[in-house]
Amino acid sequence: MLRKISLVAITLALALAMMILFQTFAFQAFMVPSTSMEPTLQVGERILVNKFAPVERGDIVVFTDPDNWLTPEEGDFLVKRVVGVGGDKIYCCNGSGNLEVNGQNVEESSYVLDGGRTDQINFDVTVPKGKLFVMGDNRNNSPDSRYHLIAPDDPFVPTNNVVGKAVMVLWPLADLRRITDQAAVLNKVSPP
């Protein structure tokens, strides 16, 4: 009987150790802190982030505050969509009211909140190497890279600040789902 209890305890300890290693090195869960990613993600949802997935244009990423984007009360992490990677030229907005990335029209209705306007701040930027330009899907309520173009902060997110790519909503269980590639239009943009 004692041997059976020891075996169970060892198994549980190994499972816990593996879970800790798995979370530490491969995946991590985060809570969505604001409405800036609606309708794709809702406030309070718990998302799973893959720390090893390569970050590409169109991905939703969790990253640490790059340059005082958050107040101490807001925490340390943000969740946004990557609109541009190093070398990309991003222009807002063309005659259709759409972004242009590397001279190509990007029609974002598959993920931007209905009524969301990207052109609240007009810009024409080139993303520096090793940095990202990010935006929320709720363009009317997202202090993202656009907003920080006119603030004294750096509007670009260093790739070193990226914790990982969001791959799944874990909680609440009723909302359990894989985060799909709604932003395929951004993935199809040719490099500069």
Secondary structure, 3 states (H helix, E strand, C coil): CHHHHHHHHHHHHHHHHHHHHHHHHCEEEEECCCHHHCCCCCCCCEEEEECCCCCCCCCEEEEECCCCCCCHHHCCEEEEEEEEECCCEEEECCCCCCEEECCEEECCCCCCCCCCCHHHCCEEEECCCCEEEEECCCHHHCCCHHHHHHCCCCCCEEHHHEEEEEEEEEECHHHCEECCCCCHHHHCCCCC
